[in-house]
Amino acid sequence: MKVPVLHYRCPLDRSSSREDPESIKRQGWRDQHILVVSEEDKRLDFVEREFVRRLGERLYGR
């Protein structure tokens, strides 16, 4: 007899679907001025990526 495996759903995850990460970042910037950016983001040029890398290292270490 096969018993179905029940997956525990975390009560903190109240959403039934996942929101697009870019829209979450956009909303965070617009609402709370929190910027989330990867130094590998292809929309940035070399100088911007280097700035992000140095800022991250200064704030959080290597």
C-alpha positions, -999 to 999 in steps of 0.1 A, spaced: 0 0 0 14 34 -10 9 62 14 11 97 -2 38 119 12 24 151 26 46 181 22 47 206 51 38 241 40 56 269 59 30 292 75 52 322 66 46 316 29 11 330 26 13 335 -12 -1 308 -35 21 320 -63 56 334 -65 60 370 -75 86 380 -101 119 388 -83 124 420 -104 90 433 -94 98 427 -57 131 446 -61 113 474 -79 86 476 -52 113 476 -25 131 505 -41 100 525 -47 84 519 -12 115 517 11 145 529 -10 161 495 -6 183 486 -36 190 450 -45 215 446 -73 240 419 -84 274 429 -95 269 405 -124 238 423 -137 242 426 -175 223 459 -175 253 476 -157 284 487 -174 319 479 -161 322 510 -139 288 504 -123 295 467 -116 329 477 -100 311 503 -79 286 477 -67 313 452 -59 334 477 -39 303 490 -20 293 454 -11 328 446 1 330 478 21 297 472 38 298 434 42 334 423 37 347 399 11 
